[in-house]
Amino acid sequence: MSETQLSDEYWMQLAYAQAALAAAQGEIPVGAIIVSQNQIIGQGFNAPISLNDPTAHAEIVALRDACQNIQNYRLPDDAVLYVTLEPCTMCVGALVHSRVSRVVFGAFEAKAGSLVSARQLFETGYYNHVFSFEAGCMQQQCSEQLSAFFKLRREQKRQLRLQEKLLNTQK
């Protein structure tokens, strides 16, 4: 395994830990960190429910954190985003505007992924900044984390329906 792959996996582990924080708050477990010069300059996890903000995706939260930390709306030339799920269209747009240099993501997002899955936004040629990206770093772990979350959520909803049904039959 090359040094880059080891480094990517190391940083993705930290993004994965951010995703666990999201799950603990009942948010979809997606985590992100931004690294420059081997230092974390921004981090975040999905928080649209808890923040009442539809734009509070992990990538956006991490971008906001990084930009506050470096006191600039543009990221350093070497900034890399590590995120556990393929970015959506909104997040790709924000990453273009922030001038991130590279994105490494874990799980593919078949319905909303905008780098390789549902849409390949960079294929249009319309962007004034294009970043490189790598897909599938810790893909299995990231996918399993999401699957486990949704399995638990479905079970919780099933239990709630059963309780409601029981209450209705007791009336």
VOPATI-172124 format. One line per field, with one value per residue: residue number from 1; y, x, z of N, C-alpha, C in turn; residue in one letter. Coordinates in steps of 0.05 Angstrom, whole numbers, plus 5000, padded with zeros to 4 digits. Each point is the difference from the previous one (the first is absolute). Layout:
N
n [NUM	...]
n_Y [Y	...]
n_X [X	...]
n_Z [Z	...]
ca_Y [Y	...]
ca_X [X	...]
ca_Z [Z	...]
c_Y [Y	...]
c_X [X	...]
c_Z [Z	...]
res [A	...]
// end
This chain:
171
n [1	2	3	4	5	6	7	8	9	10	11	12	13	14	15	16	17	18	19	20	21	22	23	24	25	26	27	28	29	30	31	32	33	34	35	36	37	38	39	40	41	42	43	44	45	46	47	48	49	50	51	52	53	54	55	56	57	58	59	60	61	62	63	64	65	66	67	68	69	70	71	72	73	74	75	76	77	78	79	80	81	82	83	84	85	86	87	88	89	90	91	92	93	94	95	96	97	98	99	100	101	102	103	104	105	106	107	108	109	110	111	112	113	114	115	116	117	118	119	120	121	122	123	124	125	126	127	128	129	130	131	132	133	134	135	136	137	138	139	140	141	142	143	144	145	146	147	148	149	150	151	152	153	154	155	156	157	158	159	160	161	162	163	164	165	166	167	168	169	170	171]
n_Y [4976	5019	5019	5008	4975	4996	5022	4993	4975	5010	5018	4979	4988	5023	4999	4975	5009	5019	4981	4988	5024	5001	4975	5007	5020	4976	5010	5002	4977	5025	4995	5023	5000	5023	4991	5014	4994	4978	5021	4993	5012	4978	4998	4979	4999	4983	5022	4993	4978	4996	5009	4984	4987	5002	5021	4991	4995	4976	5000	5010	4983	4981	5008	5003	4977	4989	5011	4993	4975	5001	5009	4981	5011	5002	4974	4991	5004	4991	5014	4979	4994	4989	4986	4991	5020	4990	5023	5015	5008	5005	4977	4988	5014	4994	4976	5004	5013	4979	4990	4981	4988	4986	4980	4988	4982	4992	5002	4985	5021	4978	5011	5009	4980	5021	4981	4977	5003	5017	5017	5006	5018	4989	4981	5019	5003	5005	4986	5023	4981	4982	4983	4988	4975	4987	4979	4994	5021	4977	4994	4977	5011	5018	4981	4984	5021	5007	4976	4999	5025	4995	4978	5013	5019	4981	4988	5023	5005	4975	5003	5024	4989	4981	5019	5015	4978	4994	5025	4998	4976	5014	5017]
n_X [5017	4993	5018	4992	4998	5022	5009	4990	5008	5023	4999	4995	5017	5012	4996	5008	5019	5003	4999	5016	5012	4998	5007	5018	4998	4998	5024	4996	5013	5005	5026	5013	5024	5012	5018	5019	5021	4987	4983	4982	4989	4985	4978	4985	4975	4985	4987	4988	4996	5022	5010	4980	5018	4985	5016	4993	5008	5011	4999	4975	4993	5014	4988	4977	5005	5008	4981	4985	5010	4999	4976	4989	4987	5025	5001	5020	5021	5008	4978	4996	4977	4996	4983	4983	4988	4996	5012	4980	4981	4985	5009	4996	4978	4995	5007	4985	4980	5004	5001	4985	5023	4989	4984	4999	4984	4984	4976	4990	4989	4986	4986	5019	5016	5017	5017	4989	4982	4983	5019	5011	4998	5023	4983	4986	5022	4980	5017	5003	4993	5019	4990	5022	4993	4997	4990	4985	5011	5006	4996	5010	5019	5004	4999	5015	5014	4998	5006	5018	5006	4998	5014	5016	5001	5002	5017	5011	4998	5010	5018	5003	5000	5016	5014	5000	5005	5018	5008	4999	5011	5014	4994]
n_Z [5000	4983	5003	4976	4993	5013	4989	4977	5005	5008	4980	4983	5015	4998	4974	5001	5017	4982	4982	5017	5001	4974	4997	5018	4982	4989	4992	4974	5004	4996	4997	5007	4989	5005	4984	5012	4986	4995	4999	5019	4979	4994	5015	4995	5008	4988	4996	4977	5014	5012	4977	4993	4987	4978	5004	5024	4976	5004	4973	5001	5020	4987	4977	5013	5012	4978	4986	5021	5000	4974	5007	4983	4980	4995	4993	5016	4984	5024	5004	5016	4988	5024	4985	5017	4987	4976	4994	5008	4984	5021	5011	4977	4998	5026	4993	4978	5013	5017	4976	5010	5007	5020	4991	5024	4987	5020	5009	4981	4987	4996	5019	5016	4997	5002	5008	5009	5019	5012	5006	4978	5020	5005	4991	5012	5014	5016	5014	5015	5016	4996	5018	5008	4995	5023	4989	5021	5012	5010	4975	5007	5016	4982	4981	5014	5005	4975	4990	5019	4994	4974	5005	5017	4983	4981	5017	5005	4974	4995	5019	4990	4975	5010	5012	4977	4987	5018	5000	4974	5004	5018	4981]
ca_Y [5024	5024	5019	5016	4984	4998	5026	5004	4984	5013	5023	4991	4990	5023	5008	4979	5006	5022	4988	4987	5022	5006	4978	5002	5021	4993	5010	4980	5000	5009	5016	5012	5016	5013	4999	5016	4997	4978	5009	5004	5028	5002	4975	5003	4978	5007	5012	5016	4998	5013	5028	5011	5012	4980	5001	4991	4974	4998	5015	5029	5006	4999	5023	5023	4998	5006	5028	5016	4995	5012	5027	5005	4984	4981	4982	4999	4985	4971	4990	4975	4993	4972	4998	4972	4995	5016	5025	5006	5023	5024	4999	5004	5029	5014	4991	5015	5028	5002	4993	4976	4988	4971	4988	4971	4991	4971	4986	5012	5008	4994	5018	5029	5004	5017	4998	4976	4982	5009	5021	5006	5028	5011	4993	5022	5020	5027	5010	5015	4986	4972	4987	4971	4985	4971	4987	4973	4997	4988	4998	4980	5010	5023	4990	4985	5020	5011	4979	4994	5022	4999	4976	5008	5019	4985	4985	5019	5008	4977	4999	5022	4992	4979	5013	5015	4981	4989	5021	5003	4977	5002	5021]
ca_X [4983	5017	4999	4976	4977	5001	4993	4971	4985	5003	4983	4972	4993	4991	4974	4982	4993	4981	4974	4989	4988	4974	4982	4994	4981	4977	5004	5012	5028	5019	5020	5019	5022	5016	5028	5019	5027	4997	4985	4972	4992	4971	4987	4971	4983	4973	4984	4977	4977	5006	5004	4977	5014	5003	5027	5020	5012	5027	5020	4995	5008	5029	5009	4995	5019	5026	5002	5002	5027	5021	4992	4999	4978	5014	5017	5027	5004	5003	4978	4987	4976	4994	4972	4993	4980	5004	4986	4977	5004	5005	5027	5020	5001	5015	5028	5012	5003	5021	5025	5013	5017	4995	4979	5002	4975	4997	4977	4987	4973	4987	4978	5007	5029	5003	5026	5002	4976	4976	5009	5029	4999	5024	5000	4987	5020	4990	5010	5024	5020	4994	5018	5002	4985	5004	4976	5002	5018	4985	4972	4984	4994	4982	4974	4988	4991	4975	4980	4993	4984	4973	4987	4990	4978	4976	4990	4988	4974	4983	4992	4982	4974	4988	4990	4976	4979	4992	4985	4974	4983	4992	4980]
ca_Z [5000	4998	5022	4996	5009	5029	5009	4995	5019	5026	5002	4998	5027	5016	4989	5008	5028	4999	4992	5024	5016	4987	5007	5028	5002	4983	4973	4981	5007	4981	5013	4981	5011	4980	5008	4986	5012	5020	5024	4995	5001	5003	5003	5005	4994	4992	5022	4991	5018	5025	4995	4984	4977	4979	4988	5020	4993	5012	4985	5004	5028	5001	4986	5016	5022	4989	4992	5025	5012	4985	4995	4972	4987	4982	5014	4990	4974	5004	5017	4992	5015	5004	5008	5001	4979	4976	5002	4984	4982	5017	5012	4978	4994	5021	4999	4978	5008	5021	4987	5011	4979	4997	5017	5003	5013	5006	4988	4977	5005	4974	4993	5000	4996	4977	4987	4983	5001	4986	4982	4998	4994	4987	4972	4985	4992	5006	5026	4999	5017	5001	5019	4996	5021	5001	5011	5012	5023	5023	4989	5014	5026	4997	4991	5023	5020	4990	5000	5028	5009	4988	5010	5026	4996	4991	5023	5018	4989	5002	5028	5005	4988	5017	5025	4993	4995	5026	5013	4986	5006	5028	5003]
c_Y [5025	5018	5017	4984	4998	5027	5005	4984	5011	5023	4992	4988	5023	5011	4980	5004	5024	4990	4986	5020	5008	4979	5002	5021	4996	5011	4978	5001	5006	5019	5010	5014	5012	5002	5018	4998	4980	5009	5002	5030	5004	4972	5004	4974	5010	5011	5016	4999	5016	5030	5014	5014	4979	4999	4988	4972	5000	5016	5030	5008	5001	5024	5026	5001	5007	5029	5019	4998	5014	5030	5008	4983	4980	4983	5002	4982	4970	4988	4976	4996	4969	4998	4971	4992	5019	5026	5004	5025	5026	5000	5002	5029	5015	4993	5014	5029	5003	4994	4977	4987	4971	4992	4970	4993	4970	4987	5015	5007	4998	5021	5029	5005	5015	5001	4976	4984	5010	5021	5002	5029	5011	4993	5022	5020	5028	5013	5015	4988	4971	4987	4970	4986	4970	4988	4973	4996	4991	4996	4981	5010	5023	4992	4985	5019	5012	4979	4993	5022	4998	4975	5006	5019	4986	4984	5018	5008	4977	4997	5021	4994	4978	5011	5015	4981	4988	5020	5004	4977	5000	5021	4990]
c_X [5018	4996	4975	4975	4999	4991	4970	4983	5002	4980	4970	4990	4989	4974	4978	4991	4981	4972	4986	4987	4973	4979	4990	4979	4975	5001	5011	5030	5019	5019	5020	5022	5015	5029	5017	5027	4999	4988	4971	4994	4970	4988	4970	4986	4972	4984	4976	4976	5006	5005	4977	5011	5004	5027	5021	5009	5028	5021	4998	5009	5030	5012	4998	5021	5028	5003	5001	5028	5022	4994	5001	4978	5011	5019	5029	5002	5002	4977	4987	4976	4998	4972	4990	4979	5005	4984	4977	5006	5006	5028	5022	5002	5015	5029	5015	5006	5022	5028	5015	5016	4993	4978	5004	4974	4999	4978	4990	4971	4985	4979	5009	5030	5005	5028	5002	4974	4977	5006	5030	5002	5024	5001	4988	5021	4993	5014	5026	5022	4991	5020	5002	4985	5007	4976	5007	5019	4983	4970	4983	4991	4980	4972	4986	4990	4973	4977	4990	4982	4971	4985	4988	4977	4975	4989	4986	4972	4980	4989	4980	4972	4986	4989	4974	4976	4990	4983	4972	4981	4991	4979	4972]
c_Z [5000	5025	4998	5009	5030	5012	4996	5020	5028	5003	4998	5026	5017	4989	5009	5029	5002	4992	5023	5019	4989	5008	5029	5005	4983	4972	4983	5004	4976	5014	4980	5016	4976	5011	4982	5015	5024	5026	4993	5004	5003	5003	5004	4993	4992	5024	4990	5019	5026	4997	4985	4975	4978	4987	5018	4994	5012	4986	5005	5028	5002	4985	5017	5023	4990	4993	5024	5012	4985	4993	4970	4988	4979	5016	4989	4976	5004	5016	4988	5019	5000	5010	4996	4978	4977	5002	4981	4983	5016	5010	4979	4993	5021	5000	4976	5009	5021	4989	5013	4977	4994	5019	5000	5014	5003	4984	4975	5007	4974	4992	4998	4996	4975	4989	4981	4998	4983	4979	5000	4992	4985	4970	4983	4990	5007	5024	4996	5018	5001	5019	4992	5021	4997	5015	5013	5022	5024	4992	5016	5027	4999	4992	5023	5022	4992	5001	5028	5011	4989	5009	5028	4998	4991	5023	5020	4990	5002	5029	5007	4989	5017	5025	4995	4995	5026	5016	4988	5006	5029	5005	4998]
res [M	S	E	T	Q	L	S	D	E	Y	W	M	Q	L	A	Y	A	Q	A	A	L	A	A	A	Q	G	E	I	P	V	G	A	I	I	V	S	Q	N	Q	I	I	G	Q	G	F	N	A	P	I	S	L	N	D	P	T	A	H	A	E	I	V	A	L	R	D	A	C	Q	N	I	Q	N	Y	R	L	P	D	D	A	V	L	Y	V	T	L	E	P	C	T	M	C	V	G	A	L	V	H	S	R	V	S	R	V	V	F	G	A	F	E	A	K	A	G	S	L	V	S	A	R	Q	L	F	E	T	G	Y	Y	N	H	V	F	S	F	E	A	G	C	M	Q	Q	Q	C	S	E	Q	L	S	A	F	F	K	L	R	R	E	Q	K	R	Q	L	R	L	Q	E	K	L	L	N	T	Q	K]
// end
